[in-house]
């Protein structure tokens, strides 16, 4: 499912226009992004938790030359599914 299909599904389920559903989805994505940027986590009970994880620096290999390179440490967004979401999939 891509973003436009998700907007269609939201508009049908919530009985709102596609434009309003698109704005709501964009607002949700922006709000989650800003919260993660500020170092917070977003927990949606039954759905899951969005959080930021720290990745340590590590060494890797350039696949073309085989040379060893150093990959810098970074912050990476992560999602952990909640129990209700896991149960609905299984």
Long-range contacts (C-beta under 8 A, 24 or more apart in sequence): 36-77, 44-82, 45-82, 46-82, 46-83, 46-84, 46-85, 47-81, 47-82, 47-84, 47-85, 48-79, 48-80, 48-81, 48-82, 48-85, 49-79, 49-80, 49-82, 50-77, 50-78, 50-79, 51-77, 51-78, 51-79, 51-80, 52-76, 52-77, 52-78, 53-77, 53-78
